[in-house]
């Protein structure tokens, strides 16, 4: 393997690790206000939504394909099903939609 590739991998690892490590070390003894803790608890959900929602509308030329798949997945997840059942139910619903329409 070329040494420049190895150095590039090491550099990318450092660039990825440092921004994650700095807040952990710098804020380890700091008590954040309750409002800020509430905001930070919602960041993963907001990020997940920002990643998933555009894909729902652009997965297929037929916009209903994504809407139906997301609707079924959200409904099954709301009922408390395991993740694998959520995915399988969405696949089954989209397979039925593709077959009949």
N, C-alpha and C positions, 0 to 999 in steps of 0.2 A: 504494500500500500504506500502511496506517495506521502511523504512527511507533511506536505502542505495540507493535505486532506485531514491528517491527524490533528494538526494545529488548528484547523478550521473547526473540527468537532469539539476540541477542548475549548476554544473561544466561544462557540455557541453555547456550550454547557455553562460557562462562567456567566455569559450575558443573560442566560435564562435563570440561573440560580441566584445571582446577586439581588435583583429586584424582589424576589420572593423572600430572601433571607433578611434584608435590611429592615423592613417593617416589623418582622418578628423579633429581631434583636433590639431595635430602637424603641419599640412600644411594649416591651415585655413587662415593665414595671408601671406602666401608665394605666390608670383607670379611665376609660372613655365614658362620656356622658351617656345616659340611657337612650337619648334620642339617636345619637350616632351609632350606638350598638344596634338599635332597631333598624336603622338604614343599612348597616353592613350585613345584617342577617338576611336582607332581601336581595343583596347583590347576586348571589348564585341564581336565583329565580329570574331576575331581570336579564342576566346574561344568557341563560338558557332560552328564554323567550326571544331574545334578539337573534339567537342562532337558528331557532326552529321556525319562527313565523315566516320569514322570507322563503324558506324552503317549501312551506306548505303551498304557497301560491305559485311557485315556479317549478314544481316537480313534474308537471305534465302540461301539455297544451290545454287540456280541459281543466279549468280551475276547480270544478266540483270534485275532481279526483283527489286533490289535496285536502279540500274542505271536509269531504266525507271521511277520509282516513284520519285526519286530526280529530274530527268530532267523535268518531268511534273510540279512538285511543283515549281521548280526554274522558269520555263517559265511563269506559271500563276502568281507567285509573281512578276516577272519582269513587267508584264502587269499592275500591280497595284491593283490586286484583294485583297479583304479582306482575313484575315487569314483563316477563316472558309471555304472559297471557294478554297483556296490553298490546304487545307487538304482534302476536299471532292473531288477535282479534282484528287489528287494523289490516293486516295482510289478507285475512279471510274476507273482510268487508270490501276491500279494494279488488280482490279477485272476483267476487260476485258482481261488483259494479262493472268491471271490465268485461265479464262474460255476458251480462244482460244488456249493457249499453255499449 
